[in-house]
Amino acid sequence: MKQCTHAEALPHPEPVPLSETCPECQAEGMDPVQLRLCLSCGHVGCCDSSPGRHAAVHHEKSGHPVMRTHEPGETWRWCFVDHVLV
């Protein structure tokens, strides 16, 4: 089973979210479907089901590997590099 090779390098504690919603969606007048939190820097972006896919775009531009859901009651994490749940 494939494992994430980046989770151990994440900062502790987690970064504080830089916003309450996806700032790119706000700027573009779109509503995000679900939010994701970058565990390297605290950027909040929308998921791949949102038109802008801003969490994935943030990963592509920054190289930050792991994000977690920023939705109430959810705790899962995703590694963009290894394509696995963390």
Phi, psi and omega in degrees: 000132180290141180235158177284132179262006187246343188299323183292339181270000182290148180292147175233126359288173178301152176295150176287136177302134181283346178203169178271340180218182181284111182294330178292319177297317178302314182295329182266000179073027180250158175258125178289147178283306175216157185252150178230145180247123176289125183274003173266320188228349180093004177299137176253125180223165180275159185281177181291345176278349176275150181304323184276339181048044190292334175294316179293321178297320177300315177300314182299321181280323187263333187081001179296123193277326191238137173232163172231160176299145177243031180257140180303135176082358179247148183226002186290157179233154180226134174260115180293327185286311184270353179056050179218154169289141182259000000 
